[in-house]
Amino acid sequence: RVWSAPWSPAVQFKSNNNVNGGSFVGNAANYQAYANQLAGYVVNMKNQYGVNLYALSVQNEPDADVTTYESCNWTAQQIHDFIPYLSSALIASNVGSTKIMLPESQNWTDPQGLRLTTMNDPATASLVGIIANHNYVADNANGDQSTPAAINSYGKALWETEVAKLSGNDSNIGDGLYWAGRAHLFLTAAQVNAFHYWWLCA
């Protein structure tokens, strides 16, 4: 299964006219144009590469305030308002089977509540296929030592979609056992359906 996450919309949809940093400019025209662009990407992956995307994220880490790499901030309301446009665009492009994933917060518990506005509205919640978040912590070089919370998945699939110590390659048995333990805890305590590591192959 292959899924995708955009790191930045095109600059015309952003507040700072730059792929690094900035915020999404939410209005009907932008929602429609960006939804069409993403749906076109899904179609292109299918037609040009033979890849049927299983899922498409709205935005990688919409709560990460960074300017050193491709990124974009979204509010919970913007995500909510965008979902119907994206769903309709996927259906209109005959790729409606691709699941919509959100919010992909940088933190497992989504402290800003980026998923709440969408998931508390039955009209938009029904369009979402996967609840997903990353698992970065303050002392990330040592990794997360806590048991991951069992967050509300609203009856959807629940994925952990990105985590790493970000300290470079480490092939010792201690690190391997650490990651085996993290995967086990996410599968058992948090009850996730998928656990993704960042990154295995660059």
N, C-alpha and C positions, 0 to 999 in steps of 0.2 A: 504494500500500500504506500502511496506517495501523497504527501500533503504539502501545502505551500503557505508561507507567511510573508506578506509584503513588509518591508522595513521602512519604506517611505513612499507616499503617493508622489506623483509627478509634481513639480514645483508650482504649477499653476493652481493647485488645490491647497496650497499651504500659505501660512501667514508670513513666512520669511523668505520666500522665493529661493529656497535652498533645500537640497535633499537631507542635509544634516540639521537636526533640531527643528524647532518651529511647531506649529499646531495646524491641525486640519481646519480649513475654513468651511464650516457647515452651512450649506444652503441647498435648496432643491436642485439647482443647476449642477453644483459640484457633486452632490450625491449621485445624480443620474449619470453624469459623465464618468465618474470614477467607477461606479458599478458596471457600466458598459465596458470600461477598460479592463477591469478584473475578469469579467465574464469572457471577454475576448482572449485574455491570457489562458483561461481554462480551455477554451476551444482550440487555441493554438497548440497547447501541450498535447491535446488529443490528436489533432490532425497532423501536426508536423513531427511529433516524437512518439506517438502511440501510447501516451501516458494518460490514463483516465484518473484525474486527481480525485482522491477520496475525500479530501477536505481542503477548505480554504479559510485561513484566518483573516479577520478584519484588519488587524494591525499587530505587528510584533511590538510588545512592551509599550502600549499606549500611555503608560504612566512614567516612563523613563525620561527624565529631563536631561538629555545629553546633546552635545553638539559636535562630538568627535567622530561620529559615524552616522550612517543613514538611520533616521528615526523620525517620529512624529507623535505628538501628543493628541489624544482624543479624550473628550469628556464622555461620561456615561450617557448623557442625552444624545450626543452625536452618534454614538454607536447604535443606540436605540433607533434613531431616525434614519440611519443608513441601512439597517438590516432589510427593510422591505424593498428598497431599491436594489440591493444586491441579490436578494432572492428572486425578484422578478426578472432581473437581467440574466441570471443563470438559467431560469426556466425558458425565457425567450430565446436563449442561445442553444437550447436543447442539451444543456449540461446541468439540469436541475437536480441530478442525483449527487452532485458534489455538495458535501455537508458544509455548513457555515460554522466556523469555530470562533469563540470569543471567551474572555477578553484578552488572554495572554498577558496578564500582568506580570511584572518582573518578580513579584512575590507570590508565594503559593496561596495565601489567604486573600489576595486582591484587596488590600487595605483601603483603597479608594472606592471600592464598591462599583467598579466599572461594569460589572455584569448585571447589577441589580435592576436598573431601569428597564433594560430589555427583558429580563427574565420575570419580572413582576407584572409585565403586560402580556396577557394571554395571546394577543394578536401577534406580537413579535417573538415571544418565547417559542411559539410553535414552528418558527422558521429556523431555529437554531438546532444544530445537531450535536455539538460538542462544547462542553465547558472545559477550558484549558488555562493553565497558568504555569509560570516558571517557578524556580525555587532558589532564588538568590537571597543571601542573608548578609548581615552587616560584616561579620568576620568570615567572609567567603573563602579566604585562603585556607582556612581550617575546615571548611565545609559545615553543613548544617548537622548538628548533633541531636536535634529534637525529633520527636515523633510527629510526622505531618498531620495536620488537622483533617478531619473528615468533613470537608466543606460541602455545602448543598449543591447537588448536581441537577436539581429540578427534573430528575428522571432522564437526563441525557447522559451520554457517555462522558466520562471525566478523565482528562488527560493531563499528565505532567509533561510539558513540551520542551523544556530546556533547563539544564542545570550543569554546572561544572565548577571546579574550584578556581578556574581561570589562571592557574599557576604553571601552565605548561604540561608537557608530557610526563607521566609518572607510571612506570610499568612494574613497580614493586608489588609484592603480594598484599602489603598493608593497604595500599590504595585500592587494589582490586577487591579486597574484602569490604572496605568502606562502601564502595559503589554497589556491591552485591547486597549489603545491608540496607542501603538507601532504597534500592529497587524493591526489596522485600517489604520494607515498611510502607512504601507508597502503595504497593499492591494489596497489602493486608489492612493496615491501619486506615489509610486514606481511601482505600477501595477504588483506586484508579484502574482504568481499562488499558492505559498505555503509559510507558515511562521512557522519555527521550533524554539522551545525553548530548551535551554540546562540547566539542564535536568529536566524533569518532574519525571521520575522514574529511580533511580540508580540501 
